[in-house]
Structures are given as C-alpha cells and as structure tokens.
C-alpha cells in the first residue's frame, strides 16, 4: 500500500460525491460534455489571493505567473484580483491581450526570447525582464526601429538559491538572467541608451514548503537588490522578488506557513534599505495561486485484475497530467492526492492501481492506493491539478487529444 | 565535459552544413518557414524497412506502430513499405483513415479504449487487441448493436519480460492485456459469441539493444502463443509478436545486431510448432522504424556566459523534445546525439550547455557538450528525433506552440 498526497482544503461532499465550488463532479462533467476534464474553482482562486493579501504586507504586490495555467477564463478571473501578470512567451502575451489585460501590468521573462517576441512585447508596452546583454542589445535595437523605448528590467542570476525548492533557479551557472556582478554595468548601459528603466527581477526557485527558507531568501533578495540599486546609481522602480511558494503534493508534505512568511516579510519591509524606499515590490506566484484550485476528473473505462492486483483504467492519463504520473522533474514517483470522486464519502475498501489509457507503463495516476471500491463509469479525481497540468502535458501523445477545461 | 550520444548513420555534410536527404539544414528551415523544425528523411525510413526485410525471414510481417510518429505525410510514406499499422486511439485511427490506409491492415491496442473508440474501430473493420474480459464484452455488445462482428485478437500479459528493455510491458501484474492463464477461456468465449477471431498480441517491452535478449523473448513469445493456441483449440490467424527493437541514444549504446536477430528468428520460424503453421506472424515496430530518421532543428537565440559556463539558448526545447531533455521515463539525464547543424564539419572547440527557451531548469538539450563555436543564428540539431518527439512532448507548455514538421 502506498499513501496518496493530502487533499487540499476547500472541497466538499454533496450526496456522497466530490463537489467543486458547490457542484457535484458528475454534474460538472455533464456540463462540460465529458471526461477527461479539468475543473478550476473561482472560489478557491479568490480565497488564495485573499489569504495572501491578509498575510503579506500591504506594500507587496502579487503577480500571477501565467505559465502555471493560461486558460483564458481563469486569467480573466485573476485580472481584478492580482496586481500584475508574468509571461514567458508571446503566446502567453496573446492570451492576456485576448482577455484584455493592460500591457502595462505585464512583464515578460524567459531565456530565449526571439526577435518577433521582443517586438510584440515592446510594441504593446510590456516590461521585458532581460536575460542577457545580448537580449538587451536586441531589445534596444528593436525599440529604436519601432520608435518606442523598450521597458527594461534586468533579471538577476543571484549567487544564492532558495533552499529546499523543487526547482532551483539561482546559485552558480544558470541560463537564467545576468550574473549579479554584471548587472550594474548592463543596467547603466540600457538606461543610457534610452530604455525605460523598470528595475530588477530576482527569481531563486519554486515549490518550497519551508517558510524559513522563503523568508531567508526574500531577505537575501532585498539585500541583493539594494546593493545593486546602489551600484547602478538609479533607484529601482520595481523589484520582482520571485515566487517559490510551494503547495503540498505528497504524503507528509505540510502546507506553507503563510503567516510566518508574511511576518518575516513585514519586518523586512518595515526596515527597507534607503535605496528601495520608493521601489514597487511584488511576488510572482503561479502554482501557489492556481495549483490547489484545480481538479482533474477522468472516468473509469475498465476494471481488471492482473496477478492479484486491481487496475482501474481511466480515460485520462499522463497526456494531461504528466507531473502526476511522475514524469516531469521528479526522480521517485509518489502519489498525488487522488480519490474516487463519485464515491467520495465511502471508506477505502481495496488497494488499486489507477492508470491512464495510454499504452505505456509510464501512465500511472495512483499506485497501490487504498480507495473505495470503484467500477466502470466511476469518476477519478486527481487534485492539485490547477497548475502545470493541462498546458504542461503532452496532450497530443497517442492521439487522445486535450482535456476539457471548466472554471466554476 | 559530458559526451553526446552517437549520431545515426545516413546524415552527410554539404558545404560544411548538416544535410538530411541531401538537403542542407538551413535550406530545409527556410522551406518550412522557420524553426523549431522536425525533419524526417524518406530515404532513411525506407532504408530501415529494407534492412529489416533483408535481415528477417520473409514470413515475418512488419507493422508500423503509429504512436511513434503519427505525422500524416510520414504515415503515407510508410503505407507501401509495411504490412500493417498498430494504433492506440481513435485519434490515430482518424489519421490513418485520412491517409487512406485500408482498415483491414490496422489493429488497435490500448488499455483504456472507450466505447466510442471501440465503435469507430468495429465499424471500420479494425482488429481490436482486447485488453480485458470487460473490454471484450463491450466490444461484443457494440458489434451486436452495429450488426457487425468485431474482429478480436487478445493481448496477452506474458509472465516473462524483454530483458534489458527501456520499458517493460510484461512480467507480473500489468495494466496491459489479459494474464496468460486467462486467455484460453476468454478466446473461446469471444469465438463462441461470434467474433471474427484474429489471434494474439504479445508485447513484452521496448527499446532493447541486445539481439540475444530479443531472440530469447521472441522464442518465448512463439512458445507461449503455440501453447495458448493449443489450449484455445482454434488456430491463430495472426500473432503480433511485439517489438522491442531499440536504437542507440546515449554514449556507449551500440546499434542492435539486426542480422543476429534475423538469424535466430529464421531458425525459430523454420521449426515452428504445428499449431502456428498457418499463423501470420508480424513484428510491431515504431521507434526502430522512425526514430533515427528524424532530426530536430532549432536556432540559437542567445549566447551567454554565466559563472564561466557558455549557454546557447535556442528557440526549441522540452516542449518539443521532452525525452531529450531527460524528463520522460529516464532517471539520469544523458545527452542525446546533437550537433551544431550549421557548423557540422567544424571541429569541437568549446564546452557548451545547449538549453531551450522555456523558463525552467528542466529545459536542457545538451549538457556540457563539446561543440564547434556557435553564435546567435546558428542551428542546433538533436538526432533520434523521429519517434516520440513532436507528439510526445508538451507543445502547449509556456505558449510557444508546436514545432513545424517536414518529410523530405
């Protein structure tokens, strides 16, 4: 028997069935036209932002990292809730423009921005988080050609990392950003060349569950930014302090102590170095905002036994849930939080392997998990599916096509 | 310094540049309209089938496993070359129907076939490789409703596996197929219920490079099939012996000794048990047919240094080449065969990290590889990209969209 991860709070049972935003899973599937289906909860998205506002100093802005979930309806829901949007491609820019987001609220990071992407961003008035001297030069040249000074911030590759983070984005040689010691000269150069100076972006890692590690990193980020501002000789209009707030996926994971993060950051903000006195500070969060607000629903297509083990074969799988299958940035596969949605109130009765419909042994949703007895037609729910699910999975693999998505 | 995998044979240099099917990489990119681009070589696809025909007994049919690469032009190229096609979804069936493949040549395996998929396959006359008693019952019911007896083969979960294979599909409890000891009763049942009996499908693993292991497994498969045919009491019209032929991806990998596989299989076929005397035998190959015939081309967008390491940042990445990035079924990341396509004849001159454009540290194409000096505008080639590349990667991730594909 292997445990499954902790089911996030905010989900309830109606007539024995999993309910999302007060509606039963089966009814949502019917409304969407079938399975597999991602359901995202407006209430849980809003609640998470409200929790952040309550815990963090008022001065700290909240940006939504669109890469976590670029579904247009979800982005539109976030629009009045957050302060800014971070994008990673001109494709994401097009999504935000389609939703009607003010480009002045958008910043664009990514190590491989093509010229056409830089042009689209500069023309729209999006802030570029420049990743290298070469990219800054290309941006300035494109701005010159367009007759529009680019809005440039510099992404810093810091010498420290976010401890315990699932993905380290700083510390040592990295493809991201400009090594800290080279930042002042580059910043002075882009300012001298007429760019609209927007400040710094310092992203150190993601998916950390330790408030202490996040607080320590935020202190380091503020110190580094203050030192760089002094060395540049121009104040920073803005500082994107990165993200890194994790969510519990696996057995034993504890939720991030948001109050502790907020307290530590409050102390720092109350004692900011003079060079950051007028700097707009923000956090960039994707997974933390959207991850726990989403559920992936798929239907049991077959129930079979092989050598004494029960398999529930679903119409979903790794083509929509690559990370849950254990094939995206993880070494040892562990079970995401999951359940039989149509028997949500029933006690666990048997050990089952829940697999996807793909013809590969990689396609696993829950290994040797204790579940209520389920049969063909039952719905399986995989939680923590709101971020890096639909858009971060190989939806074309084996020709089953993308999942449906619904925001309720 | 880390080595890169062996570049497959069949590629040449024209005017210092990588050439595919006799055409320079840069010219192919121009024809396709830009990068990132998958190029598949008709000549290499045809050569591989010809090599197989020469090495294998005449009696052994060759099926193409469409999941490896479902690009319609490529499927159309395979149509006159191979004997049959194996599919894993109704999406793949639609591709084959679009290309005009005779459904009588198609068989459909996959543990989670939905009713609508079974219906499409039965209506078209496709052979179903049934994965469970439940699926067989659903197929019979749908056939009854359509007034068309389903063509049913049974997929067997054998008690042995393909040794040294990258992915094991047999041995112990598995979601695939019917445990061998339950096959005879199920086969007699579907025959008694009026299904058109098509035989057995025994798939034991994939991506094996040892001729000895493949020969041993093929012997086991033939023995198992003969024993099952006797127990069923009906001859097997067909036996799909599975695939498992691997290709070299990594430093130190040696190509499969096809002649040795052919010799061993020849001996077996010359001494077949009586119960397989009239059985049509075939192999199911995907990666082995298409993998080495494809190259992924992307363009260097930035060249930067970080803490003394050189990074070539490309417009490609794991959204098209998930397996090459080390994030699909691999535990330890190793470098795929790769090169600077536009400097293909130049000697290695520096150690570089070739990364994709995605804003994640997972997005690596070649780590610490020795390459000719390259700059912005140069083309990077990743080889072994003909199978499980374009269709098996999260092309929507970060909004960069799918790659172009070209068959030449």
Interface residues (C-beta under 8 A of the other chain):
Chain A: X66 X67 X70 X87 X88 X89 X90 X91 X92 X94 X95 X109 X110 X111 X112 X113 X114 X131 X132 X133 X134 X135 X157 X167 X168 X169 X172 X173 X174 X175 X176 X179 X301 X302 X303 X304 X306 X307 X308 X309 X311 X313 X314 X315 X317 X322 X327 X328 X329 X331 X353 X355 X356 X357 X358 X359 X360 X361 X362 X376 X390 X391 X392 X393 X394 X395 X396 X397 X398 X399 X400 X401 X402
Chain B: X66 X67 X70 X87 X88 X89 X90 X91 X92 X94 X95 X109 X110 X111 X112 X113 X114 X131 X132 X133 X134 X135 X157 X167 X168 X169 X172 X173 X174 X175 X176 X179 X301 X302 X303 X304 X306 X307 X308 X309 X311 X313 X314 X315 X317 X322 X327 X328 X329 X331 X353 X355 X356 X357 X358 X359 X360 X361 X362 X376 X390 X391 X392 X393 X394 X395 X396 X397 X398 X399 X400 X401 X402
